[in-house]
Amino acid sequence: MSYDPVPAAIALEEARRTGAESSLADAIRPATLEEGVAVQFERARRSGAVPPAGYKIGATTKRMQDYLGLTGPAAGYMVAANLLPSGTRIPYASLRGPGAECEIGLRLAQDIPFGPCTQEAAAAAVGEVFAAIEIVENRYGTPPLGDLARIGTPTLVADQVYHRAAILSAGPANWRDLDLAAIPGRVAVDGMQRAAGHGRDLLGHPLAALAWLAGSPTAAAFGGLKAGQVVMLGSVTPPIWLDRPCHVSVVFDGLGEVTVTLT
């Protein structure tokens, strides 16, 4: 019997609406990465988000892949209502186990069809590159990252790989002049630096992450990448888990600063 993603999609949307844990009963839980992506697509379809406003890429480092039980990155779709400008204020109480990630984001100027893609072809399709913050949530139990042995990695993929919101800055016009692999990024909470990394922490180069996305199961399900979509390329640091209202800033040399305040 083929897997039906509809019951899991409904259950995850109800959990998101009520703030409950994103766990699924055995009878409806996806068992494979492909089934998890099918649930993602069904959730997007039910909310009118096909094509989506963008994608987030997670698990771009070997350490996170090992923890999540993945052999490579994983991607989730994003909706337009959760793409927010720098300076946004979000009520802390509206989030479940929130964290912040130090990310490079981009906006596509051209479509990228689903399939194998080189880094050079991916770069040619990019219109903007900018500093970004992803707000993630632990919706899976035990801090900091949740009880994934119990929840299951396919369910994590179905639930958009921790995604809650993306905070976007205005990128520079000269981003193609930057060495995106070499640029350092830093994340601070209430003015105190918490972690730092470099663009090369994203699969060796940020645009290698975009090339990966173009050939991923998520891109296949959604029919490729479309002009105008935002892509969060992954965090150059581990998530910074936030246990109180605070001000978060991310700076990438050459790409500028982006901020969000949890009130």
C-alpha atoms as an extended CHARMM CRD file, in Angstrom:
* protein
*
       263  EXT
         1         1  MET       CA              0.0000000000        0.0000000000        0.0000000000  PROA      1               0.0000000000
         2         2  SER       CA              1.3780000000        3.3980000000       -0.9440000000  PROA      2               0.0000000000
         3         3  TYR       CA              1.8790000000        6.0240000000        1.7370000000  PROA      3               0.0000000000
         4         4  ASP       CA             -0.8930000000        8.6410000000        2.1200000000  PROA      4               0.0000000000
         5         5  PRO       CA              0.6050000000       11.9800000000        3.2960000000  PROA      5               0.0000000000
         6         6  VAL       CA             -2.7360000000       13.6740000000        4.0170000000  PROA      6               0.0000000000
         7         7  PRO       CA             -3.3200000000       12.4690000000        7.6260000000  PROA      7               0.0000000000
         8         8  ALA       CA              0.2130000000       13.4540000000        8.6590000000  PROA      8               0.0000000000
         9         9  ALA       CA             -0.1320000000       16.8470000000        6.9750000000  PROA      9               0.0000000000
        10        10  ILE       CA             -3.3790000000       17.5200000000        8.8540000000  PROA      10              0.0000000000
        11        11  ALA       CA             -1.8770000000       16.4030000000       12.1760000000  PROA      11              0.0000000000
        12        12  LEU       CA              1.2210000000       18.5800000000       11.7970000000  PROA      12              0.0000000000
        13        13  GLU       CA             -0.8470000000       21.6220000000       10.8860000000  PROA      13              0.0000000000
        14        14  GLU       CA             -3.0090000000       21.0690000000       13.9680000000  PROA      14              0.0000000000
        15        15  ALA       CA              0.0970000000       20.7610000000       16.1430000000  PROA      15              0.0000000000
        16        16  ARG       CA              1.4550000000       23.9960000000       14.7030000000  PROA      16              0.0000000000
        17        17  ARG       CA             -1.8740000000       25.7670000000       15.2880000000  PROA      17              0.0000000000
        18        18  THR       CA             -2.1370000000       24.6770000000       18.9290000000  PROA      18              0.0000000000
        19        19  GLY       CA              1.5520000000       24.7970000000       19.8440000000  PROA      19              0.0000000000
        20        20  ALA       CA              1.6470000000       21.0760000000       20.5630000000  PROA      20              0.0000000000
        21        21  GLU       CA              4.6480000000       18.8370000000       19.9330000000  PROA      21              0.0000000000
        22        22  SER       CA              5.0880000000       17.8360000000       16.2890000000  PROA      22              0.0000000000
        23        23  SER       CA              4.8640000000       14.0880000000       16.8730000000  PROA      23              0.0000000000
        24        24  LEU       CA              2.8460000000       11.6760000000       14.7560000000  PROA      24              0.0000000000
        25        25  ALA       CA              1.0880000000        8.4010000000       15.5100000000  PROA      25              0.0000000000
        26        26  ASP       CA              2.7690000000        5.2960000000       14.1110000000  PROA      26              0.0000000000
        27        27  ALA       CA             -0.0670000000        4.7070000000       11.6490000000  PROA      27              0.0000000000
        28        28  ILE       CA              0.4960000000        8.0210000000        9.8290000000  PROA      28              0.0000000000
        29        29  ARG       CA              4.1980000000        8.7320000000       10.4430000000  PROA      29              0.0000000000
        30        30  PRO       CA              6.3960000000        8.9460000000        7.3200000000  PROA      30              0.0000000000
        31        31  ALA       CA              9.0380000000        6.2090000000        7.2650000000  PROA      31              0.0000000000
        32        32  THR       CA             11.4170000000        7.5770000000        4.6420000000  PROA      32              0.0000000000
        33        33  LEU       CA             12.8260000000       10.9240000000        3.5470000000  PROA      33              0.0000000000
        34        34  GLU       CA             10.6910000000       10.7360000000        0.3980000000  PROA      34              0.0000000000
        35        35  GLU       CA              7.5440000000       10.2500000000        2.4670000000  PROA      35              0.0000000000
        36        36  GLY       CA              8.5290000000       13.1770000000        4.6710000000  PROA      36              0.0000000000
        37        37  VAL       CA              8.8680000000       15.3680000000        1.5750000000  PROA      37              0.0000000000
        38        38  ALA       CA              5.4570000000       14.1530000000        0.3810000000  PROA      38              0.0000000000
        39        39  VAL       CA              3.9460000000       15.3780000000        3.6590000000  PROA      39              0.0000000000
        40        40  GLN       CA              5.6980000000       18.7330000000        3.1910000000  PROA      40              0.0000000000
        41        41  PHE       CA              4.2100000000       19.1050000000       -0.2690000000  PROA      41              0.0000000000
        42        42  GLU       CA              0.7310000000       18.1820000000        0.9550000000  PROA      42              0.0000000000
        43        43  ARG       CA              0.9660000000       20.7580000000        3.7320000000  PROA      43              0.0000000000
        44        44  ALA       CA              2.0320000000       23.4240000000        1.2250000000  PROA      44              0.0000000000
        45        45  ARG       CA             -0.7330000000       22.4190000000       -1.1830000000  PROA      45              0.0000000000
        46        46  ARG       CA             -3.3900000000       22.6180000000        1.5100000000  PROA      46              0.0000000000
        47        47  SER       CA             -2.2840000000       26.1420000000        2.4770000000  PROA      47              0.0000000000
        48        48  GLY       CA             -2.0240000000       27.4810000000       -1.0720000000  PROA      48              0.0000000000
        49        49  ALA       CA              1.7700000000       27.6380000000       -0.9380000000  PROA      49              0.0000000000
        50        50  VAL       CA              2.5670000000       25.8300000000       -4.1970000000  PROA      50              0.0000000000
        51        51  PRO       CA              4.8870000000       27.1620000000       -5.4590000000  PROA      51              0.0000000000
        52        52  PRO       CA              6.2610000000       28.2590000000       -2.0840000000  PROA      52              0.0000000000
        53        53  ALA       CA              7.8200000000       31.6280000000       -1.3200000000  PROA      53              0.0000000000
        54        54  GLY       CA             11.1380000000       29.9050000000       -0.7670000000  PROA      54              0.0000000000
        55        55  TYR       CA             13.1230000000       27.1390000000        0.8950000000  PROA      55              0.0000000000
        56        56  LYS       CA             15.3720000000       26.6220000000        3.8940000000  PROA      56              0.0000000000
        57        57  ILE       CA             18.3110000000       24.2200000000        3.8270000000  PROA      57              0.0000000000
        58        58  GLY       CA             19.3350000000       22.4830000000        7.0280000000  PROA      58              0.0000000000
        59        59  ALA       CA             22.0430000000       20.0180000000        8.0730000000  PROA      59              0.0000000000
        60        60  THR       CA             24.7540000000       21.4730000000        5.8460000000  PROA      60              0.0000000000
        61        61  THR       CA             27.4800000000       20.3160000000        8.2600000000  PROA      61              0.0000000000
        62        62  LYS       CA             28.6070000000       16.7260000000        8.9160000000  PROA      62              0.0000000000
        63        63  ARG       CA             27.9900000000       17.1140000000       12.6540000000  PROA      63              0.0000000000
        64        64  MET       CA             24.3410000000       18.0480000000       12.1560000000  PROA      64              0.0000000000
        65        65  GLN       CA             23.8400000000       15.3280000000        9.5470000000  PROA      65              0.0000000000
        66        66  ASP       CA             25.1160000000       12.7020000000       11.9770000000  PROA      66              0.0000000000
        67        67  TYR       CA             22.8450000000       14.0030000000       14.7340000000  PROA      67              0.0000000000
        68        68  LEU       CA             19.7570000000       14.0280000000       12.5070000000  PROA      68              0.0000000000
        69        69  GLY       CA             20.4850000000       10.6590000000       10.9240000000  PROA      69              0.0000000000
        70        70  LEU       CA             20.9430000000       12.1210000000        7.4390000000  PROA      70              0.0000000000
        71        71  THR       CA             23.5570000000       11.4040000000        4.7830000000  PROA      71              0.0000000000
        72        72  GLY       CA             23.2920000000       14.9590000000        3.4270000000  PROA      72              0.0000000000
        73        73  PRO       CA             21.3350000000       18.1910000000        3.8690000000  PROA      73              0.0000000000
        74        74  ALA       CA             17.5540000000       18.4340000000        4.0970000000  PROA      74              0.0000000000
        75        75  ALA       CA             15.2440000000       21.1990000000        2.8730000000  PROA      75              0.0000000000
        76        76  GLY       CA             11.8940000000       22.6340000000        3.8400000000  PROA      76              0.0000000000
        77        77  TYR       CA              9.5280000000       25.0330000000        2.1050000000  PROA      77              0.0000000000
        78        78  MET       CA              8.7920000000       28.5410000000        3.4130000000  PROA      78              0.0000000000
        79        79  VAL       CA              5.6290000000       30.6310000000        3.1270000000  PROA      79              0.0000000000
        80        80  ALA       CA              5.4970000000       34.3530000000        2.3250000000  PROA      80              0.0000000000
        81        81  ALA       CA              3.9650000000       35.3190000000        5.6880000000  PROA      81              0.0000000000
        82        82  ASN       CA              7.0820000000       34.0350000000        7.4730000000  PROA      82              0.0000000000
        83        83  LEU       CA              9.6020000000       35.9890000000        5.3600000000  PROA      83              0.0000000000
        84        84  LEU       CA             10.1640000000       39.0990000000        7.4600000000  PROA      84              0.0000000000
        85        85  PRO       CA             12.3330000000       42.2370000000        7.1440000000  PROA      85              0.0000000000
        86        86  SER       CA             15.2850000000       43.0960000000        9.3450000000  PROA      86              0.0000000000
        87        87  GLY       CA             14.1500000000       44.8260000000       12.5280000000  PROA      87              0.0000000000
        88        88  THR       CA             11.0720000000       42.6290000000       12.9150000000  PROA      88              0.0000000000
        89        89  ARG       CA              9.7030000000       42.1040000000       16.4310000000  PROA      89              0.0000000000
        90        90  ILE       CA              8.2190000000       38.6950000000       17.3240000000  PROA      90              0.0000000000
        91        91  PRO       CA              6.4540000000       37.8710000000       20.6220000000  PROA      91              0.0000000000
        92        92  TYR       CA              8.6320000000       35.3420000000       22.4400000000  PROA      92              0.0000000000
        93        93  ALA       CA              5.5410000000       33.6250000000       23.8380000000  PROA      93              0.0000000000
        94        94  SER       CA              4.3660000000       32.8100000000       20.3080000000  PROA      94              0.0000000000
        95        95  LEU       CA              7.3770000000       30.5160000000       19.7530000000  PROA      95              0.0000000000
        96        96  ARG       CA              8.0240000000       26.9620000000       20.9830000000  PROA      96              0.0000000000
        97        97  GLY       CA             11.6380000000       26.3830000000       22.0780000000  PROA      97              0.0000000000
        98        98  PRO       CA             13.0380000000       29.0910000000       19.7790000000  PROA      98              0.0000000000
        99        99  GLY       CA             16.5340000000       29.4130000000       18.4050000000  PROA      99              0.0000000000
       100       100  ALA       CA             18.3330000000       31.6960000000       15.9690000000  PROA      100             0.0000000000
       101       101  GLU       CA             20.6470000000       30.6870000000       13.1220000000  PROA      101             0.0000000000
       102       102  CYS       CA             23.3820000000       32.7280000000       11.4200000000  PROA      102             0.0000000000
       103       103  GLU       CA             22.5670000000       32.4070000000        7.7320000000  PROA      103             0.0000000000
       104       104  ILE       CA             23.3070000000       33.5900000000        4.2270000000  PROA      104             0.0000000000
       105       105  GLY       CA             20.1650000000       33.9990000000        2.1470000000  PROA      105             0.0000000000
       106       106  LEU       CA             19.4640000000       34.7690000000       -1.4830000000  PROA      106             0.0000000000
       107       107  ARG       CA             16.6820000000       35.5750000000       -3.9180000000  PROA      107             0.0000000000
       108       108  LEU       CA             16.5380000000       33.9030000000       -7.3200000000  PROA      108             0.0000000000
       109       109  ALA       CA             16.3600000000       36.0050000000      -10.4800000000  PROA      109             0.0000000000
       110       110  GLN       CA             15.8390000000       32.9840000000      -12.7460000000  PROA      110             0.0000000000
       111       111  ASP       CA             14.2220000000       29.5610000000      -12.5240000000  PROA      111             0.0000000000
       112       112  ILE       CA             16.4340000000       26.5430000000      -11.8350000000  PROA      112             0.0000000000
       113       113  PRO       CA             14.8300000000       23.3470000000      -13.1730000000  PROA      113             0.0000000000
       114       114  PHE       CA             14.9140000000       20.2640000000      -10.9770000000  PROA      114             0.0000000000
       115       115  GLY       CA             17.9450000000       18.0780000000      -11.6170000000  PROA      115             0.0000000000
       116       116  PRO       CA             21.7220000000       17.9980000000      -11.2950000000  PROA      116             0.0000000000
       117       117  CYS       CA             23.1080000000       21.5210000000      -11.0790000000  PROA      117             0.0000000000
       118       118  THR       CA             26.6220000000       22.9300000000      -10.9390000000  PROA      118             0.0000000000
       119       119  GLN       CA             27.6380000000       25.6670000000       -8.5650000000  PROA      119             0.0000000000
       120       120  GLU       CA             28.2930000000       27.9350000000      -11.5600000000  PROA      120             0.0000000000
       121       121  ALA       CA             24.8170000000       27.3540000000      -13.0100000000  PROA      121             0.0000000000
       122       122  ALA       CA             23.2790000000       27.9910000000       -9.6040000000  PROA      122             0.0000000000
       123       123  ALA       CA             25.2130000000       31.2590000000       -9.2280000000  PROA      123             0.0000000000
       124       124  ALA       CA             24.0070000000       32.4840000000      -12.6140000000  PROA      124             0.0000000000
       125       125  ALA       CA             20.3840000000       32.2440000000      -11.4390000000  PROA      125             0.0000000000
       126       126  VAL       CA             20.8820000000       34.3840000000       -8.3050000000  PROA      126             0.0000000000
       127       127  GLY       CA             19.7160000000       37.9850000000       -8.1370000000  PROA      127             0.0000000000
       128       128  GLU       CA             20.4570000000       38.9900000000       -4.5270000000  PROA      128             0.0000000000
       129       129  VAL       CA             22.5540000000       37.6730000000       -1.6400000000  PROA      129             0.0000000000
       130       130  PHE       CA             22.1230000000       38.9420000000        1.9240000000  PROA      130             0.0000000000
       131       131  ALA       CA             22.6380000000       38.3070000000        5.6260000000  PROA      131             0.0000000000
       132       132  ALA       CA             19.7210000000       36.5140000000        7.2550000000  PROA      132             0.0000000000
       133       133  ILE       CA             18.4870000000       35.0010000000       10.4950000000  PROA      133             0.0000000000
       134       134  GLU       CA             16.3830000000       31.8730000000       10.6130000000  PROA      134             0.0000000000
       135       135  ILE       CA             14.1360000000       31.5090000000       13.6270000000  PROA      135             0.0000000000
       136       136  VAL       CA             13.8750000000       27.8020000000       14.3590000000  PROA      136             0.0000000000
       137       137  GLU       CA             11.7460000000       25.9480000000       16.8930000000  PROA      137             0.0000000000
       138       138  ASN       CA             12.3020000000       22.7720000000       18.8670000000  PROA      138             0.0000000000
       139       139  ARG       CA              8.8470000000       21.2390000000       18.3770000000  PROA      139             0.0000000000
       140       140  TYR       CA             10.1730000000       17.7690000000       19.1840000000  PROA      140             0.0000000000
       141       141  GLY       CA             10.6170000000       17.4850000000       22.9400000000  PROA      141             0.0000000000
       142       142  THR       CA             13.8840000000       17.3270000000       24.8610000000  PROA      142             0.0000000000
       143       143  PRO       CA             16.0660000000       20.4690000000       24.5110000000  PROA      143             0.0000000000
       144       144  PRO       CA             18.0160000000       21.5920000000       22.6930000000  PROA      144             0.0000000000
       145       145  LEU       CA             17.1960000000       19.7980000000       19.4200000000  PROA      145             0.0000000000
       146       146  GLY       CA             14.4670000000       17.3980000000       20.4620000000  PROA      146             0.0000000000
       147       147  ASP       CA             14.0790000000       13.6480000000       20.8520000000  PROA      147             0.0000000000
       148       148  LEU       CA             14.6110000000       12.6990000000       17.2230000000  PROA      148             0.0000000000
       149       149  ALA       CA             14.9780000000        8.9970000000       17.9590000000  PROA      149             0.0000000000
       150       150  ARG       CA             11.3440000000        9.0860000000       19.0530000000  PROA      150             0.0000000000
       151       151  ILE       CA             10.0150000000       11.6490000000       16.5480000000  PROA      151             0.0000000000
       152       152  GLY       CA             11.8940000000       10.3040000000       13.5120000000  PROA      152             0.0000000000
       153       153  THR       CA             13.9220000000       12.2180000000       10.9420000000  PROA      153             0.0000000000
       154       154  PRO       CA             11.2550000000       11.8410000000        8.1880000000  PROA      154             0.0000000000
       155       155  THR       CA              8.7840000000       13.6220000000       10.4880000000  PROA      155             0.0000000000
       156       156  LEU       CA             11.3540000000       16.3800000000       11.0540000000  PROA      156             0.0000000000
       157       157  VAL       CA             11.5600000000       16.8110000000        7.2700000000  PROA      157             0.0000000000
       158       158  ALA       CA              7.7680000000       16.7850000000        6.9900000000  PROA      158             0.0000000000
       159       159  ASP       CA              7.6890000000       19.5730000000        9.6090000000  PROA      159             0.0000000000
       160       160  GLN       CA              9.9920000000       21.8870000000        7.5850000000  PROA      160             0.0000000000
       161       161  VAL       CA             13.2440000000       20.9970000000        9.3960000000  PROA      161             0.0000000000
       162       162  TYR       CA             12.7480000000       23.2190000000       12.4720000000  PROA      162             0.0000000000
       163       163  HSD       CA             11.6920000000       26.2540000000       10.3840000000  PROA      163             0.0000000000
       164       164  ARG       CA              9.5070000000       29.0060000000       11.8190000000  PROA      164             0.0000000000
       165       165  ALA       CA             10.5530000000       32.2940000000       10.1420000000  PROA      165             0.0000000000
       166       166  ALA       CA             13.2740000000       33.9360000000        8.0640000000  PROA      166             0.0000000000
       167       167  ILE       CA             14.5010000000       37.4700000000        8.7620000000  PROA      167             0.0000000000
       168       168  LEU       CA             15.9840000000       39.0770000000        5.6540000000  PROA      168             0.0000000000
       169       169  SER       CA             18.2990000000       42.0470000000        5.1670000000  PROA      169             0.0000000000
       170       170  ALA       CA             18.8460000000       44.1460000000        2.0530000000  PROA      170             0.0000000000
       171       171  GLY       CA             21.9330000000       42.7740000000        0.3440000000  PROA      171             0.0000000000
       172       172  PRO       CA             24.6360000000       44.7730000000       -1.4420000000  PROA      172             0.0000000000
       173       173  ALA       CA             24.5610000000       45.3520000000       -5.1820000000  PROA      173             0.0000000000
       174       174  ASN       CA             28.1560000000       44.1360000000       -5.5050000000  PROA      174             0.0000000000
       175       175  TRP       CA             27.7080000000       40.7020000000       -3.9260000000  PROA      175             0.0000000000
       176       176  ARG       CA             29.3420000000       38.9960000000       -6.9400000000  PROA      176             0.0000000000
       177       177  ASP       CA             32.5850000000       40.7810000000       -6.0430000000  PROA      177             0.0000000000
       178       178  LEU       CA             32.6770000000       39.0400000000       -2.6460000000  PROA      178             0.0000000000
       179       179  ASP       CA             34.3740000000       35.7460000000       -1.8580000000  PROA      179             0.0000000000
       180       180  LEU       CA             31.2640000000       34.1380000000       -0.3880000000  PROA      180             0.0000000000
       181       181  ALA       CA             33.2070000000       31.1050000000        0.8350000000  PROA      181             0.0000000000
       182       182  ALA       CA             35.6420000000       33.2390000000        2.8330000000  PROA      182             0.0000000000
       183       183  ILE       CA             33.3350000000       35.8280000000        4.3920000000  PROA      183             0.0000000000
       184       184  PRO       CA             32.9290000000       35.5050000000        8.1640000000  PROA      184             0.0000000000
       185       185  GLY       CA             29.5710000000       35.6460000000        9.8890000000  PROA      185             0.0000000000
       186       186  ARG       CA             28.7800000000       36.3250000000       13.5460000000  PROA      186             0.0000000000
       187       187  VAL       CA             25.6600000000       36.0090000000       15.6640000000  PROA      187             0.0000000000
       188       188  ALA       CA             25.1320000000       38.0580000000       18.8370000000  PROA      188             0.0000000000
       189       189  VAL       CA             22.4110000000       37.9880000000       21.4810000000  PROA      189             0.0000000000
       190       190  ASP       CA             21.7920000000       41.2080000000       23.4220000000  PROA      190             0.0000000000
       191       191  GLY       CA             25.1070000000       42.5490000000       22.1120000000  PROA      191             0.0000000000
       192       192  MET       CA             27.2320000000       39.5490000000       23.1480000000  PROA      192             0.0000000000
       193       193  GLN       CA             28.7500000000       37.4240000000       20.3720000000  PROA      193             0.0000000000
       194       194  ARG       CA             27.6590000000       33.8070000000       20.7240000000  PROA      194             0.0000000000
       195       195  ALA       CA             29.1480000000       32.0660000000       17.6750000000  PROA      195             0.0000000000
       196       196  ALA       CA             30.9300000000       32.6510000000       14.3690000000  PROA      196             0.0000000000
       197       197  GLY       CA             31.6120000000       30.8430000000       11.1080000000  PROA      197             0.0000000000
       198       198  HSD       CA             32.3530000000       31.3210000000        7.4240000000  PROA      198             0.0000000000
       199       199  GLY       CA             30.5140000000       30.8990000000        4.1580000000  PROA      199             0.0000000000
       200       200  ARG       CA             32.5880000000       27.8050000000        3.3880000000  PROA      200             0.0000000000
       201       201  ASP       CA             30.8770000000       26.0280000000        6.2890000000  PROA      201             0.0000000000
       202       202  LEU       CA             27.8990000000       25.6150000000        3.9300000000  PROA      202             0.0000000000
       203       203  LEU       CA             28.9590000000       22.5540000000        1.9100000000  PROA      203             0.0000000000
       204       204  GLY       CA             32.2440000000       24.2690000000        1.0590000000  PROA      204             0.0000000000
       205       205  HSD       CA             30.5620000000       27.2670000000       -0.5750000000  PROA      205             0.0000000000
       206       206  PRO       CA             27.1290000000       28.8700000000       -0.0560000000  PROA      206             0.0000000000
       207       207  LEU       CA             26.2040000000       28.4400000000       -3.7150000000  PROA      207             0.0000000000
       208       208  ALA       CA             27.1030000000       24.7490000000       -3.5390000000  PROA      208             0.0000000000
       209       209  ALA       CA             24.1800000000       24.5330000000       -1.1230000000  PROA      209             0.0000000000
       210       210  LEU       CA             21.9120000000       26.1280000000       -3.7470000000  PROA      210             0.0000000000
       211       211  ALA       CA             23.1490000000       23.6470000000       -6.3560000000  PROA      211             0.0000000000
       212       212  TRP       CA             22.3530000000       20.8050000000       -3.9280000000  PROA      212             0.0000000000
       213       213  LEU       CA             18.8340000000       22.1720000000       -3.4050000000  PROA      213             0.0000000000
       214       214  ALA       CA             18.1700000000       22.2210000000       -7.1590000000  PROA      214             0.0000000000
       215       215  GLY       CA             18.6360000000       18.4410000000       -7.3010000000  PROA      215             0.0000000000
       216       216  SER       CA             16.9990000000       17.6150000000       -3.9650000000  PROA      216             0.0000000000
       217       217  PRO       CA             13.8310000000       15.6030000000       -3.2880000000  PROA      217             0.0000000000
       218       218  THR       CA             12.1620000000       18.8210000000       -2.1070000000  PROA      218             0.0000000000
       219       219  ALA       CA             12.8670000000       20.5900000000       -5.4160000000  PROA      219             0.0000000000
       220       220  ALA       CA             11.5780000000       17.5270000000       -7.2510000000  PROA      220             0.0000000000
       221       221  ALA       CA              8.3080000000       17.5750000000       -5.3090000000  PROA      221             0.0000000000
       222       222  PHE       CA              7.7360000000       21.2840000000       -5.9860000000  PROA      222             0.0000000000
       223       223  GLY       CA              8.7540000000       21.1920000000       -9.6660000000  PROA      223             0.0000000000
       224       224  GLY       CA             12.0900000000       22.9880000000       -9.4200000000  PROA      224             0.0000000000
       225       225  LEU       CA             13.1110000000       26.4080000000       -8.1270000000  PROA      225             0.0000000000
       226       226  LYS       CA             11.3860000000       29.5690000000       -9.3520000000  PROA      226             0.0000000000
       227       227  ALA       CA             12.4880000000       33.1530000000       -9.9200000000  PROA      227             0.0000000000
       228       228  GLY       CA             11.6210000000       35.3510000000       -6.9530000000  PROA      228             0.0000000000
       229       229  GLN       CA             11.9440000000       32.5780000000       -4.3810000000  PROA      229             0.0000000000
       230       230  VAL       CA             14.0850000000       33.1450000000       -1.2940000000  PROA      230             0.0000000000
       231       231  VAL       CA             16.5460000000       30.4390000000       -0.2860000000  PROA      231             0.0000000000
       232       232  MET       CA             18.0820000000       30.2270000000        3.1800000000  PROA      232             0.0000000000
       233       233  LEU       CA             21.3670000000       28.4490000000        2.5300000000  PROA      233             0.0000000000
       234       234  GLY       CA             21.9930000000       27.1420000000        6.0390000000  PROA      234             0.0000000000
       235       235  SER       CA             23.6200000000       28.3100000000        9.2520000000  PROA      235             0.0000000000
       236       236  VAL       CA             27.3710000000       28.7840000000        9.5530000000  PROA      236             0.0000000000
       237       237  THR       CA             27.0160000000       28.2050000000       13.3190000000  PROA      237             0.0000000000
       238       238  PRO       CA             25.0200000000       25.7900000000       15.4610000000  PROA      238             0.0000000000
       239       239  PRO       CA             21.5790000000       27.0860000000       16.4890000000  PROA      239             0.0000000000
       240       240  ILE       CA             21.6260000000       29.5910000000       19.3480000000  PROA      240             0.0000000000
       241       241  TRP       CA             18.7540000000       28.5290000000       21.6040000000  PROA      241             0.0000000000
       242       242  LEU       CA             16.9480000000       31.4490000000       23.2250000000  PROA      242             0.0000000000
       243       243  ASP       CA             15.4410000000       31.0440000000       26.6910000000  PROA      243             0.0000000000
       244       244  ARG       CA             14.0620000000       34.5620000000       27.0950000000  PROA      244             0.0000000000
       245       245  PRO       CA             13.0320000000       37.6840000000       25.1360000000  PROA      245             0.0000000000
       246       246  CYS       CA             16.1370000000       39.1820000000       23.5320000000  PROA      246             0.0000000000
       247       247  HSD       CA             17.6700000000       41.0360000000       20.5780000000  PROA      247             0.0000000000
       248       248  VAL       CA             19.5090000000       38.9520000000       17.9730000000  PROA      248             0.0000000000
       249       249  SER       CA             21.8590000000       40.2940000000       15.3250000000  PROA      249             0.0000000000
       250       250  VAL       CA             23.7700000000       38.5780000000       12.5160000000  PROA      250             0.0000000000
       251       251  VAL       CA             26.5870000000       40.2420000000       10.5780000000  PROA      251             0.0000000000
       252       252  PHE       CA             28.4020000000       38.9360000000        7.5120000000  PROA      252             0.0000000000
       253       253  ASP       CA             31.3510000000       40.9860000000        6.2880000000  PROA      253             0.0000000000
       254       254  GLY       CA             30.3140000000       42.5670000000        2.9950000000  PROA      254             0.0000000000
       255       255  LEU       CA             26.6700000000       41.5100000000        3.3070000000  PROA      255             0.0000000000
       256       256  GLY       CA             25.6940000000       43.7380000000        6.2140000000  PROA      256             0.0000000000
       257       257  GLU       CA             23.6330000000       43.1990000000        9.3550000000  PROA      257             0.0000000000
       258       258  VAL       CA             20.1910000000       41.7580000000       10.0440000000  PROA      258             0.0000000000
       259       259  THR       CA             18.3200000000       41.9270000000       13.3690000000  PROA      259             0.0000000000
       260       260  VAL       CA             15.2450000000       40.5420000000       15.0930000000  PROA      260             0.0000000000
       261       261  THR       CA             13.8450000000       41.2360000000       18.5510000000  PROA      261             0.0000000000
       262       262  LEU       CA             11.9040000000       38.6540000000       20.5230000000  PROA      262             0.0000000000
       263       263  THR       CA              9.6790000000       40.6820000000       22.8540000000  PROA      263             0.0000000000
